[in-house]
């Protein structure tokens, strides 16, 4: 007789997805000379950090991106 096998559900690809602070990505991913995306105005390091950032940090990233957009 075989024992039942515990099957874990697959881990989500993005484990820190939050609907509270949606990603500003508009799928126009091109970096300028300063490594800032011309679509969402996030710096490449902010884009990398996004997945692991908490909501407070994401709000800061979005505010900084909006400031870059306003200055563009």
C-alpha distances in whole Angstrom, upper triangle without the diagonal:
4,7,10,12,16,18,22,25,27,30,33,36,38,37,40,42,44,46,48,50,49,50,53,52,54,52,56,55,58,59,63,65,63,60,60,58,61,58,57,60,57,57,55,54,53,51,49,49,48,44,44,47,47,49,52,52,52,55,57,56,56,60,61,60,62,65,65,65,68,69,69
4,7,9,12,15,18,21,23,26,30,32,35,33,37,38,40,42,45,46,46,46,50,49,50,49,52,51,54,55,59,61,60,56,56,54,57,55,53,56,53,54,51,50,49,47,45,45,44,40,40,43,43,45,49,49,48,51,53,52,53,56,57,56,58,61,61,61,64,66,65
4,6,9,12,16,19,21,24,27,30,32,31,34,35,38,40,42,44,43,44,47,47,48,47,51,49,52,54,57,59,58,54,54,52,55,53,51,54,51,51,49,48,47,45,43,42,42,38,38,41,40,42,46,46,45,48,50,49,50,53,54,54,56,59,58,59,62,63,63
4,6,9,13,15,18,21,24,27,29,28,31,32,34,36,39,40,40,41,44,43,45,44,47,46,50,51,54,56,55,51,51,49,52,50,48,51,48,49,46,45,44,42,40,40,39,35,35,38,38,39,43,43,42,45,47,46,47,50,51,51,53,56,55,55,58,60,60
4,6,10,13,15,18,21,24,26,25,28,29,32,34,36,38,37,38,41,40,42,41,44,43,46,47,51,53,52,48,48,46,49,46,45,47,45,45,43,42,41,39,37,36,36,32,32,35,35,37,40,40,39,42,44,43,44,47,48,47,50,52,52,52,55,57,56
4,6,10,12,15,18,21,23,21,25,26,28,30,33,34,34,35,38,37,40,39,42,41,44,45,49,50,49,45,45,43,46,44,42,44,42,42,40,39,38,36,34,33,32,29,28,31,31,33,36,36,36,39,41,40,41,44,45,44,46,49,49,49,52,54,54
4,6,9,12,15,18,20,19,22,23,26,28,30,32,31,31,35,34,36,35,38,37,41,42,45,47,46,42,42,40,43,40,39,41,39,39,37,36,35,33,31,31,30,26,26,29,29,31,34,34,33,36,39,37,38,42,42,41,44,46,46,46,49,51,51
4,6,8,12,15,17,15,18,20,22,24,27,28,28,28,32,31,33,32,36,35,38,39,42,44,43,39,39,37,40,37,36,38,35,36,34,33,32,30,28,27,26,22,22,25,25,27,31,30,30,33,35,34,35,38,39,38,40,43,43,43,46,48,47
4,6,9,12,14,13,16,17,20,21,24,25,25,25,29,28,30,29,33,32,35,36,40,42,41,37,36,34,37,34,33,35,33,34,32,31,30,27,26,25,24,20,21,24,24,25,29,29,27,30,33,31,32,35,36,35,37,40,40,40,43,45,44
4,6,9,11,11,15,15,18,20,23,24,23,23,26,25,27,26,29,28,32,33,36,39,37,34,33,31,34,31,30,33,30,31,28,28,27,24,23,23,21,18,18,22,22,24,27,27,25,29,31,29,30,33,34,33,35,38,38,38,41,42,42
4,6,8,7,11,12,16,18,21,21,20,20,24,23,25,24,28,26,29,30,34,36,34,31,30,29,31,29,27,30,27,28,25,24,23,21,20,19,18,14,15,18,19,20,24,23,22,25,27,26,27,30,31,30,32,35,35,35,38,39,39
4,5,5,9,9,13,15,18,18,17,17,20,19,22,21,24,23,27,28,31,33,32,28,28,26,28,26,24,27,24,25,23,22,21,19,18,17,16,12,13,16,17,18,22,21,19,23,25,23,24,27,28,27,29,32,32,31,35,36,36
4,6,9,9,13,15,18,18,16,15,18,17,19,18,21,20,23,24,28,30,29,25,25,23,25,23,22,24,21,22,20,20,19,16,15,15,13,10,12,15,16,18,21,20,18,22,23,21,22,26,26,25,27,30,29,29,32,34,33
4,6,6,10,12,15,14,13,12,16,15,17,17,20,19,22,23,26,28,27,23,22,21,23,21,19,21,19,20,18,17,16,13,12,12,10,7,9,11,13,14,18,16,15,18,20,18,19,22,23,21,24,27,26,26,29,31,30
4,6,9,12,14,14,14,14,18,18,20,20,23,22,25,26,29,31,29,26,25,23,26,24,22,24,21,22,20,19,17,15,14,13,11,8,8,11,11,13,17,16,15,18,20,19,20,23,24,23,25,28,28,28,31,33,33
4,6,10,11,11,11,12,15,16,19,20,22,21,24,24,27,29,27,24,23,22,24,22,20,21,18,20,19,17,15,14,13,11,9,6,6,8,8,9,13,12,11,14,16,15,16,19,21,20,22,25,25,26,28,30,30
4,7,9,9,8,9,13,14,16,17,20,20,23,24,27,29,27,24,22,21,23,20,18,20,18,19,19,18,15,14,14,13,9,7,9,10,9,10,13,13,11,14,16,15,15,19,20,19,21,24,24,24,27,29,29
4,5,6,7,9,12,14,17,18,21,21,24,25,28,30,28,25,23,21,23,21,18,20,18,20,20,19,16,15,16,14,11,10,11,10,9,7,11,12,10,12,15,14,14,17,19,18,19,22,23,23,25,28,28
4,5,6,9,12,14,16,18,21,21,25,26,28,31,29,26,24,22,23,20,17,20,19,21,22,21,18,17,18,17,13,13,14,13,12,9,13,14,11,12,16,15,14,17,19,18,19,22,23,23,25,27,28
4,6,10,12,15,17,20,22,23,26,26,28,31,29,26,24,22,24,21,18,20,18,21,22,21,17,17,19,17,13,14,14,12,10,7,10,12,10,10,13,14,12,15,17,17,17,20,22,21,23,26,27
4,7,9,12,14,17,19,19,22,22,25,27,25,23,20,18,20,17,14,16,14,17,18,18,14,14,16,14,10,12,13,10,9,6,9,10,7,7,10,10,9,11,14,13,14,17,18,18,20,22,23
4,6,9,11,13,16,17,20,21,23,26,24,21,19,17,18,15,12,15,13,17,17,17,14,13,15,14,10,11,13,12,12,9,12,12,9,9,13,11,9,13,15,13,14,17,18,17,19,22,22
4,5,8,11,13,13,16,17,20,22,21,18,15,13,15,12,9,12,10,13,14,14,11,9,12,12,8,10,12,11,12,11,13,12,8,10,12,10,8,12,13,11,13,16,16,15,18,20,20
4,6,9,11,11,14,15,17,20,19,16,13,11,12,9,6,9,8,12,13,14,11,10,13,13,10,12,15,14,15,13,15,13,10,10,12,10,7,10,12,9,10,13,13,12,15,17,16
4,6,7,8,11,13,15,19,18,15,12,9,10,7,5,9,9,12,12,14,12,9,12,13,11,12,16,15,17,16,18,16,12,14,15,12,10,14,14,11,12,15,14,13,16,18,17
4,6,8,11,13,16,20,19,17,14,10,10,6,6,10,11,14,15,17,15,12,16,17,14,16,19,19,20,19,21,19,16,17,18,15,13,16,16,13,13,17,16,13,17,19,17
4,6,9,12,15,19,19,16,14,10,10,7,8,12,12,15,14,17,16,12,15,17,15,16,20,20,22,21,23,21,18,19,20,17,16,19,19,15,16,19,18,16,19,21,19
4,6,10,12,16,16,14,12,8,7,5,8,10,12,14,13,17,16,13,16,18,17,18,22,22,24,23,25,22,19,20,21,18,16,19,18,14,16,18,16,14,18,19,16
4,7,10,13,14,11,10,6,7,6,8,10,10,11,10,14,13,11,13,16,15,16,20,20,23,22,24,21,18,20,20,16,16,19,17,14,16,18,16,15,18,19,16
4,7,10,11,9,8,5,5,7,9,10,11,11,10,14,14,12,14,17,17,19,22,22,25,25,26,23,20,22,21,18,17,20,18,14,17,18,15,14,18,18,15
4,7,8,5,5,4,6,9,10,9,9,8,8,12,13,11,13,16,16,19,21,21,24,24,25,22,20,21,20,16,17,19,16,13,16,17,13,14,17,16,14
4,5,5,5,6,7,10,12,10,11,10,10,13,14,14,16,19,19,22,24,23,26,26,26,23,21,22,21,18,18,19,16,14,16,16,12,13,16,14,12
4,5,7,10,10,14,15,12,13,11,11,14,16,16,17,20,21,24,25,25,28,28,28,24,23,24,22,19,20,21,17,16,18,18,14,15,18,16,13
4,6,9,10,14,14,11,11,8,9,11,13,14,15,17,18,21,23,22,25,25,25,21,20,21,19,16,17,18,14,13,16,15,11,14,16,14,12
4,7,9,12,12,9,9,6,6,9,10,10,12,14,15,18,20,19,23,23,23,19,18,20,18,15,16,17,14,12,16,15,12,14,17,16,14
4,6,9,8,6,6,4,6,9,9,9,12,14,14,17,19,18,21,21,21,18,16,17,16,12,13,14,11,9,12,12,9,10,14,13,11
4,5,6,5,6,6,7,10,10,9,12,14,14,16,19,18,21,21,21,18,16,17,16,13,13,15,12,9,12,13,10,10,14,14,12
4,6,5,8,10,11,14,14,12,16,18,17,19,22,21,24,23,23,21,18,19,18,15,14,16,14,10,12,13,10,9,12,12,10
4,6,8,11,12,15,13,12,15,17,15,18,21,20,22,21,22,20,17,17,18,14,13,15,14,10,11,14,11,9,13,14,12
4,6,9,10,13,11,9,13,14,12,15,18,17,19,17,18,16,13,14,14,11,9,11,11,7,8,11,9,8,12,13,12
4,7,9,12,10,10,13,14,13,16,19,17,19,18,18,16,13,14,13,10,9,10,8,5,7,9,6,6,10,10,9
4,6,8,6,6,10,11,10,13,15,14,16,16,16,13,11,12,11,7,8,10,8,5,8,10,8,9,13,13,12
4,5,5,6,9,10,11,14,15,14,17,17,17,14,13,14,12,9,10,12,9,8,11,12,9,12,15,14,14
4,5,5,6,9,10,13,14,14,17,18,19,15,14,16,15,11,13,15,13,11,15,16,13,15,18,18,17
4,5,5,6,9,11,12,12,15,17,16,13,12,15,13,10,13,15,12,12,16,16,15,17,20,19,19
4,5,5,6,9,10,9,12,13,13,10,9,11,10,7,9,12,10,9,13,14,13,15,18,18,18
4,5,5,8,10,10,13,14,15,12,10,13,12,9,10,13,12,11,14,16,14,15,19,19,19
4,6,7,8,9,13,15,16,13,12,15,14,11,14,16,15,14,17,19,18,19,22,23,22
4,6,6,6,10,12,13,9,9,12,12,9,12,15,14,14,17,18,18,19,22,23,23
4,6,5,8,10,11,8,7,10,11,8,10,13,13,12,15,17,17,18,21,22,22
4,6,9,11,13,11,9,13,14,12,13,17,17,16,19,21,21,22,25,26,26
4,7,10,12,10,9,13,14,12,15,17,17,18,20,22,22,23,26,27,27
4,7,8,6,6,10,10,9,12,14,14,15,18,19,20,21,23,25,25
4,6,5,6,9,10,11,12,14,16,16,18,20,21,22,24,26,27
4,5,5,6,9,10,10,12,14,15,16,18,20,21,22,24,26
4,5,5,7,9,10,11,13,14,15,17,19,20,21,23,25
4,5,5,6,9,10,11,12,14,15,17,18,20,21,23
4,5,5,6,9,10,10,12,14,15,16,18,20,21
4,5,5,6,9,10,10,12,14,15,16,18,20
4,5,5,6,9,10,11,12,14,15,17,18
4,5,5,6,9,10,11,12,14,15,16
4,5,5,6,9,10,10,12,14,15
4,5,5,6,9,10,11,12,14
4,5,5,6,9,10,11,12
4,5,5,6,9,10,11
4,5,5,6,9,10
4,5,5,6,9
4,5,5,6
4,5,5
4,6
4
